[in-house]
Amino acid sequence: MEEWQLQMQNQIDTIEELEKIINVSPEEREAIENTKVKWGTTPYFASLMDRDDPKCPIRQQVLPSKYEQQNEYGIENYLVYKENRAGDEDRPDTIARQYEDRIAFTVVNTCGIYCRHCFRKELVVDKSLKLRFDIDEGLEWIKEHSEVREVLVTGGDPLLLPDDQIEYIIRKIREIPHIEMIRFGSRLPIILPHRITKGLQKVLGEYHKVPIWLNTQCNHAKEITEKTAKAVWDLLSCGVNVGNQAVLLKGINDDVKSFQELHQMLLNIRIRPYYLFYLEPAPGIDHFRTPIEKGAELIRDAIRGHTSGLAQPMYVIATNIGKIPLMPDYYIKHKGKKEYILENHRGETTSLPNIPE
Ligand code: SF4
């Protein structure tokens, strides 16, 4: 058995196992004892937890909280709503669609960790949404829809499938003439970098005109280790581009220092920050949610002009009608008939002519 499989087999999901790694606080203990939904992590990711600090960004993402039982703003059956699963189009369970030319292909409902802020909770954490993971049915649907150019293979975590199943999915998608790009959404390079084995590299690698992109999720610099850096290097070395889709999380990355550090560290290990997601209105995650403006403010105060432009993710709200970008609105101070007044991150202004169309 490979190391990543051992890690999955030895998931930390009981207080007894957790106590070997950290000093569990009374609040954490109570929340774990009272939770009705799945929780757990790979031993590797657990090893990154601070032993004594319950505010540790990794502890907060992994360990249940009493606030999960409260829900003021979350939408029940959120995923069904968000993915338009109750809409008019007849699609297999594996296919979610918000755009004409791109679809999400959901192939599994297990994960390496069960993030407390997950908006796909009903599918992966409490498992109240039961889908039929019929891969061939999904592939057939994609084949019949020639307007689809791009397939996002998602879950759960699709890289938890065995190599031969991943190989099958990639091969079959590539056989469909209208597919131009395959994307994987996987947190494993961060929470289980051991998964990027030689075998997986062989499956993902080798030149093909239909490229593979992988977006992972890293929310705090503390999640990045030498092992992550090596896993990303291995992915890049076999031709897989790696981006990050961070989630804006109150108390974890919503301060200037953590936010800047995260995005700089991502670049240091060759991951391109791609998106910063506003936390979606799924139930039981209100305690992680910031005001909407927060993400744009952080880009203004921590990234733009303060560090490399490559470190800047696009801040978006993912909604049932697609992603809506939100950027800092301080750039245009004034728009007159003859000129624009623009402001930079230091508050300095300059003008540009307003050229009539
Ligand atoms: S890895 Fe992704 S799908 Fe799985 S629990 Fe975390 S956020 Fe949800």
Residues whose N, C-alpha, C, O or C-beta is under 5 A from the ligand:
A	BS01	SF4	C111 I113 Y114 C115 C118 R120 V124 G155 G156 R187
